[in-house]
Amino acid sequence: MYAMADIGTMFVLLCGGGVLYAALRVLYNIFLHPLRRYPGPMLWKAIRLTWIVALQRGYLHQDLLRLHDQYGPVVRIAPNELSYIDAQAWKDIYTSRLGHAVLERNPVWFRKKPAEPWSIMGYDEDAHARFRRAFMGSFSEKAVKDQSPLLEKYVEMMVQRFKQMAVGASATVDVVSWLNFVTFDISADLSFGESFESTSKGEPHPWVEIACRFGKGVALVASINHYGPLESLLRMALPKKVREKMIYHRELTAQMVRKRLQLQDERPDFVNAVLKYNQEKTDKVTAEELELNMSVIVFAGSETTSTAMASALFYLLKTPAAMNRVMEEVRTAFKHEEDIVVNSSSKLEYLSAIINEAMRLGPPSAIGVPRVVSEGGEEICGRWVPGGTFVGVNQYPAFRSATNFSDPEAFIPERFLDKQSPDDNLAVFQPFSVGRHMCIGQRFAWAEMRLILARLLYAFDLSWDVAPTIDDWGEQQTFIFWQKEPLQIRLKRRDDTNVV
């Protein structure tokens, strides 16, 4: 009897202690925390849960824009995190500064098990630098030139499929899906030695279907990782099917990488650069590291590029003046369709402006992985930030802020041409990031985006088949990566008599 009473008393005391600790922690975060003088909404300052709920809803990017509009260029969005939209923050947070410690990637987002290999997305700076050195040869100017025939082959395949579908009239396609098909096929061929055959078959490969759901998984794991003591318990809450698909995806990647390594022919692909690096260097990339990193590179090099192109087509169809101008540029620049290749499409200035403006309004990396201020603190944008603070530039609010761009919600490609508005602060526009973690494949991405869009705009007249369910790209959810709605576009083949 007394034992039961003692247990009950202990339980009440433990619960009461937990509630008291939580209350004191909230009061500390609001009134005594070293970041207390940074502006931000009270509930976001008090607890991390507010940020987590916004992330899991898929609309953190919208919340961040609203908060920056209300509180200014730096906002406290969690007890220990600051979000910036100031161009200076790119330099202070992401670049190496003389006399300043490196701000490392936040380990909470990409925590790994002890037995797992590092990836290029990990927080270990030495491992990241080694992987960049190993893969750098895959993304040089010469490498992209050597890879151009392969890019052109898959883009030609997609265009021919569209032409076959549009014989005699027009065809309706979900351009979001098809852009995924072609970009993932290209990346797979350059990573695994063979494509997923999505473009030829007109359907997604299981590897791609699973990969395109990774955003929600990364967001969920990042949220769970913020609660260290509960991490193991919360991870068990992941549905069994999700865990099984993750295992299948990893095993399939390993099989494809091993198959690629058996090829005897030298190919100008991503793996070949690593093999050459291993021949010349002592800090070699292991087979396990290669398997993991090829998965990252295939996904990052495909999903983000297809997102930028889908955003470009979305805004072009909503902006007839821009559509007419870019079609005129493409169709007058080339006498024959076969003249449109990687090298020649790089000279299309207005198309490049279109892509930049599409990435401004729909940045493929809408929410950034924050960095961690080193022990001892750092000065960022002229203010001292204590050590251990998470800091980052979030692209969606930075690119949509009225403090950085005139008429920020409007699609105005001209802002990226020579005659720029003084109200457009292009220094803040860094869609590929800056510094040590700058996107290693941006040359390749630009080659791919210009080529695909130029081919489509030359060969077809584009229009909506079904009006999109969104009025603005930012209305969609983002879980690190955009959850893109289908875009049903009607493709009408140009009359041969009208082709120059």
C-alpha positions in Angstrom: 0.0 0.0 0.0 2.7 2.4 1.1 4.9 1.3 -1.8 2.2 2.1 -4.3 1.7 5.5 -2.7 5.5 6.1 -2.8 5.5 5.3 -6.6 2.6 7.6 -7.2 4.4 10.4 -5.3 7.6 9.9 -7.2 5.7 10.0 -10.5 4.0 13.2 -9.5 7.3 14.7 -8.5 9.0 13.7 -11.7 6.2 15.2 -13.8 6.1 18.3 -11.7 9.9 18.6 -12.0 9.7 18.2 -15.8 7.0 20.9 -16.1 9.0 23.2 -13.9 12.2 22.6 -15.9 10.4 23.3 -19.1 8.8 26.5 -17.7 12.2 27.7 -16.5 13.8 26.9 -19.8 11.2 28.9 -21.6 11.7 31.9 -19.3 15.5 31.6 -19.8 15.2 31.4 -23.6 13.0 34.6 -23.6 14.7 36.8 -21.0 18.2 35.5 -20.2 19.5 33.7 -23.3 22.5 35.4 -25.1 20.2 35.9 -28.2 17.5 37.6 -26.2 18.1 41.0 -27.9 17.6 39.6 -31.4 14.2 40.3 -32.8 11.6 37.6 -33.4 8.2 36.3 -32.3 8.0 35.3 -28.7 6.8 31.7 -29.3 9.6 31.0 -31.8 12.2 32.4 -29.3 10.8 30.3 -26.5 10.8 26.8 -27.9 12.2 24.9 -30.9 8.8 23.1 -31.4 7.4 26.2 -33.2 10.0 25.9 -35.9 9.5 22.1 -36.1 5.8 22.5 -36.6 6.3 25.0 -39.4 8.9 22.7 -41.1 6.6 19.6 -40.9 3.6 21.6 -42.2 5.8 22.3 -45.3 5.4 26.1 -45.1 8.4 27.2 -43.2 9.6 29.2 -46.2 6.4 31.3 -46.1 6.7 31.8 -42.4 10.3 32.9 -42.7 9.3 35.5 -45.3 6.5 36.8 -43.1 8.9 37.0 -40.1 11.6 38.9 -42.0 9.0 41.3 -43.4 7.9 42.0 -39.9 11.2 41.9 -37.9 13.9 42.8 -40.5 17.1 41.3 -42.0 17.9 39.0 -39.0 15.3 37.1 -37.1 15.6 34.7 -34.1 13.5 31.7 -35.4 14.4 29.3 -32.5 16.0 29.6 -29.1 19.4 29.0 -30.6 19.0 29.9 -34.3 19.1 33.1 -36.4 17.9 33.5 -40.0 19.5 36.2 -42.3 18.5 37.8 -45.6 21.4 40.3 -45.7 23.9 39.9 -48.6 26.7 40.4 -46.1 25.6 37.2 -44.3 26.7 35.1 -47.2 30.3 36.2 -46.7 30.2 36.2 -42.9 28.6 32.7 -42.6 29.7 30.7 -45.6 33.1 31.9 -46.7 36.5 31.5 -45.2 37.6 34.7 -43.6 41.2 35.6 -42.5 41.4 35.5 -38.7 38.0 33.8 -38.3 37.1 30.2 -37.5 35.2 28.1 -40.0 31.5 27.9 -39.4 30.7 24.2 -39.9 27.6 22.7 -41.2 24.9 21.9 -38.6 25.4 18.3 -37.5 21.8 18.0 -36.4 20.6 17.9 -40.0 22.9 15.1 -41.3 23.7 13.1 -38.2 25.2 9.8 -39.0 25.8 6.5 -37.3 29.4 5.7 -36.3 29.7 2.8 -38.8 28.3 4.9 -41.7 30.7 6.6 -44.2 30.8 10.4 -44.6 29.0 12.0 -47.5 29.7 15.3 -49.3 26.6 16.7 -47.5 28.0 15.8 -44.1 29.2 18.2 -41.5 32.8 16.9 -41.3 34.8 19.7 -43.1 37.8 17.5 -43.8 35.7 14.8 -45.4 33.7 17.3 -47.4 36.9 18.9 -48.7 38.3 15.5 -49.7 35.1 14.6 -51.6 35.1 17.9 -53.4 38.7 17.3 -54.6 37.8 13.9 -55.8 34.7 14.9 -57.7 36.0 18.3 -58.9 37.3 16.8 -62.2 33.8 15.7 -63.1 32.5 19.3 -63.1 35.3 21.3 -64.7 34.7 23.3 -67.9 36.4 20.6 -69.9 34.4 17.8 -68.2 31.1 19.5 -69.0 32.3 19.9 -72.6 33.1 16.2 -72.8 29.8 15.3 -71.2 27.8 17.5 -73.6 27.1 14.7 -76.2 25.5 12.6 -73.5 23.3 15.5 -72.3 22.3 16.3 -75.9 21.4 12.6 -76.5 18.9 12.5 -73.7 17.4 15.9 -74.5 17.0 14.8 -78.1 15.2 11.6 -76.9 12.8 13.7 -74.8 12.0 16.1 -77.6 11.4 13.3 -80.1 9.1 11.6 -77.6 7.1 14.8 -77.4 7.0 15.2 -81.2 5.7 11.6 -81.6 3.0 12.3 -79.0 2.0 15.6 -80.7 1.7 14.2 -84.3 -1.2 15.8 -86.1 -2.3 18.1 -83.3 -0.8 18.7 -79.8 0.1 16.7 -76.8 -0.4 17.2 -73.1 2.4 16.4 -70.7 3.1 16.8 -67.0 6.2 18.8 -67.5 7.3 18.3 -63.9 7.4 14.6 -64.3 9.2 14.7 -67.7 11.9 17.1 -66.4 12.5 14.6 -63.7 12.7 11.8 -66.2 15.4 13.5 -68.4 17.5 15.0 -65.6 17.6 11.8 -63.6 18.4 9.8 -66.7 21.3 12.0 -67.5 22.7 11.9 -63.9 22.2 8.2 -63.7 24.2 7.6 -66.9 27.0 9.8 -65.7 27.0 8.1 -62.3 26.1 4.4 -62.8 27.0 3.9 -66.5 23.4 3.5 -67.5 20.2 5.5 -67.3 16.9 4.8 -65.5 15.2 4.6 -68.9 12.5 7.0 -67.7 12.7 9.2 -70.8 12.4 6.3 -73.2 9.6 4.6 -71.3 7.8 7.8 -70.1 7.6 6.5 -66.5 9.6 7.0 -63.3 12.1 4.4 -62.1 11.5 3.1 -58.5 14.9 4.7 -57.5 13.7 8.1 -58.6 10.2 7.7 -57.0 11.8 6.9 -53.6 14.5 9.7 -53.9 11.9 12.4 -54.7 10.3 11.7 -51.3 13.6 12.2 -49.5 12.8 15.8 -48.6 10.1 14.8 -46.1 12.4 12.2 -44.6 15.3 14.7 -44.2 12.9 17.2 -42.6 11.5 14.6 -40.2 14.9 13.3 -39.2 16.2 16.9 -38.7 13.3 17.6 -36.5 13.8 14.4 -34.5 17.5 15.1 -34.1 16.8 18.3 -32.1 15.6 16.1 -29.2 18.6 14.1 -28.4 17.3 11.9 -25.5 14.2 11.0 -27.5 16.0 10.5 -30.8 16.2 6.7 -30.7 12.6 6.4 -29.6 11.3 8.9 -32.2 13.2 7.2 -35.0 11.3 4.0 -34.2 8.1 5.9 -35.1 9.2 5.9 -38.7 6.7 3.7 -40.6 8.1 0.2 -41.5 7.5 0.8 -45.2 9.5 3.9 -45.1 12.4 2.1 -43.5 12.2 -0.7 -46.0 12.2 1.7 -48.9 15.3 3.5 -47.5 17.1 0.1 -47.2 16.0 -0.9 -50.8 17.2 2.4 -52.2 20.6 2.1 -50.6 21.1 -1.5 -51.7 20.0 -0.6 -55.3 22.5 2.3 -55.4 25.3 0.0 -54.2 24.4 -2.5 -56.9 24.5 0.2 -59.6 27.8 1.6 -58.5 29.4 -1.8 -58.4 28.1 -2.5 -61.9 29.6 0.8 -63.1 33.0 0.0 -61.5 33.1 -3.2 -63.7 33.0 -1.2 -66.9 36.3 -1.3 -68.6 35.8 1.6 -71.0 36.9 5.0 -69.9 33.9 7.4 -69.7 33.8 11.1 -69.1 31.5 10.6 -66.1 31.4 11.3 -62.4 32.9 8.0 -61.3 35.8 8.2 -63.7 37.0 11.4 -62.0 37.0 9.7 -58.6 38.9 6.7 -60.0 41.6 9.0 -61.4 41.8 10.8 -58.0 42.3 7.5 -56.2 45.1 6.6 -58.6 47.0 9.8 -57.8 46.2 10.5 -54.1 46.7 8.7 -50.8 43.4 9.9 -49.2 41.3 7.7 -51.4 37.6 7.5 -51.6 36.4 4.1 -50.4 33.9 2.0 -52.2 31.4 2.6 -49.4 31.9 6.4 -49.6 31.5 6.2 -53.4 28.2 4.4 -53.1 26.8 6.9 -50.7 28.0 10.0 -52.5 26.8 8.8 -55.9 23.3 8.6 -54.5 23.7 12.2 -53.2 25.1 13.5 -56.5 22.4 11.8 -58.7 19.6 13.3 -56.6 21.1 16.7 -56.0 22.1 17.1 -59.6 18.7 16.2 -60.9 15.9 17.3 -58.5 17.2 20.8 -58.1 17.8 21.4 -61.8 14.3 20.0 -62.8 12.8 22.3 -60.1 14.5 25.4 -61.6 13.2 24.5 -65.1 9.7 23.8 -63.9 9.6 27.1 -62.1 10.9 28.8 -65.3 8.1 27.3 -67.5 5.5 28.0 -64.8 6.3 31.7 -64.8 6.8 31.9 -68.6 3.3 30.6 -69.1 2.0 33.2 -66.6 3.9 36.0 -68.3 3.2 36.2 -72.0 5.6 39.1 -72.7 8.5 37.2 -71.3 7.4 34.0 -73.2 7.3 35.9 -76.5 10.6 37.5 -75.9 12.5 34.3 -75.0 10.9 32.4 -77.9 12.0 35.1 -80.3 15.5 35.0 -78.9 15.7 31.2 -79.3 14.1 30.9 -82.6 16.1 33.7 -84.3 19.4 32.5 -82.8 19.2 29.1 -84.6 18.5 28.3 -88.2 18.1 24.6 -87.5 17.0 22.7 -84.4 20.1 20.5 -84.5 22.2 23.7 -84.0 21.0 23.9 -80.4 23.6 22.2 -78.4 25.2 22.8 -75.0 27.8 25.3 -76.3 25.5 27.3 -78.5 22.7 27.6 -76.0 25.1 29.2 -73.5 24.9 32.4 -75.5 21.2 32.9 -74.9 21.2 35.9 -72.6 17.5 36.4 -72.1 17.0 32.7 -71.5 19.7 32.9 -68.8 17.9 35.8 -67.2 14.7 33.7 -67.3 16.4 30.9 -65.4 17.8 33.3 -62.8 14.5 34.9 -62.2 12.8 31.5 -61.9 15.4 30.5 -59.3 14.8 33.8 -57.5 11.1 33.1 -57.1 11.4 29.3 -56.8 14.9 28.6 -55.4 15.6 24.9 -55.5 17.1 25.2 -52.0 14.4 27.3 -50.4 15.5 26.6 -46.9 19.2 26.3 -46.1 21.0 24.0 -43.7 22.4 26.3 -41.0 25.9 26.6 -39.9 27.1 26.6 -36.3 29.0 29.5 -34.9 32.3 28.4 -33.5 33.2 28.4 -29.8 34.0 32.0 -28.7 31.4 33.6 -31.1 31.6 35.5 -34.3 30.6 38.9 -35.7 27.9 38.5 -38.4 26.5 41.5 -40.2 28.0 43.8 -37.7 26.6 42.1 -34.6 28.2 39.6 -32.2 26.7 36.1 -32.2 27.6 33.7 -29.4 29.2 30.3 -30.0 26.9 27.4 -30.7 24.3 29.5 -32.4 22.8 28.1 -35.7 22.9 30.7 -38.4 22.0 30.7 -42.1 20.7 32.6 -45.1 17.4 31.1 -46.2 17.0 31.7 -49.9 13.2 32.0 -50.2 12.8 35.0 -47.8 16.1 36.5 -49.0 15.1 36.4 -52.6 11.5 37.6 -52.0 12.2 40.4 -49.6 11.3 44.0 -50.6 14.5 45.1 -48.9 16.5 43.2 -51.6 14.4 43.4 -54.7 12.0 45.8 -56.3 8.5 44.4 -56.9 9.8 41.1 -55.4 6.7 39.0 -56.1 6.7 39.8 -59.9 8.5 37.8 -62.6 10.9 40.3 -64.1 13.8 38.6 -65.9 15.1 42.0 -67.1 16.5 42.6 -63.6 19.3 40.1 -64.4 20.3 41.9 -67.7 22.7 44.8 -68.0 20.3 47.6 -67.1 19.5 46.6 -63.6 17.3 48.5 -61.1 19.2 50.1 -58.3 16.6 48.6 -56.0 17.7 45.0 -56.9 20.4 43.8 -54.6 21.8 41.0 -56.8 24.6 40.4 -54.3 22.1 38.5 -52.1 21.1 36.2 -55.0 23.3 33.2 -54.6 21.1 30.1 -55.6 24.2 27.9 -55.7 25.5 29.1 -52.3 29.0 30.5 -51.8 32.2 29.4 -50.2 33.4 25.9 -49.4 30.0 24.3 -49.9 29.1 26.1 -53.1 27.4 23.8 -55.5 30.1 21.7 -57.2 27.9 21.1 -60.2 26.6 24.5 -61.2 28.4 24.5 -64.6 26.7 21.2 -65.4 23.3 22.5 -64.1 23.5 25.6 -66.3 24.4 23.6 -69.4 21.5 21.2 -68.7 18.9 24.0 -68.0 19.8 26.1 -71.0 19.8 23.2 -73.4 16.5 21.7 -72.3 14.6 24.9 -72.2 16.0 26.1 -75.5 15.1 22.9 -77.3 11.5 23.0 -75.9 11.0 26.7 -76.8 12.3 26.1 -80.3 10.3 23.0 -81.1 6.9 23.7 -79.5 4.4 26.4 -78.8 3.5 26.0 -75.1 0.3 26.7 -73.3 -1.6 25.5 -70.3 -3.8 22.4 -70.8 -5.2 22.5 -67.3 -4.7 25.7 -65.3 -2.3 25.0 -62.4 -3.7 24.7 -58.9 -1.3 27.4 -57.7 -1.0 31.1 -58.6 2.5 31.4 -57.3 5.4 28.9 -57.0 5.8 29.6 -53.3 2.3 28.4 -52.5 3.6 24.8 -52.7 5.0 22.9 -49.8 8.7 22.5 -49.3 10.4 19.9 -47.0 14.0 21.0 -47.9 13.0 20.2 -51.5 9.8 21.4 -53.2 6.7 19.1 -53.2 5.9 20.1 -56.8 2.4 20.0 -58.1 1.9 18.6 -61.6 2.0 21.2 -64.4 -0.1 20.0 -67.4 1.3 21.8 -70.4 0.0 21.5 -74.0 2.8 21.1 -76.6 2.0 22.1 -80.1 4.6 21.3 -82.8 5.7 24.3 -84.8 4.5 24.2 -88.4 7.6 23.3 -90.5 6.7 26.2 -92.8 7.1 28.7 -89.9 10.5 27.4 -88.9 13.3 29.7 -90.0 
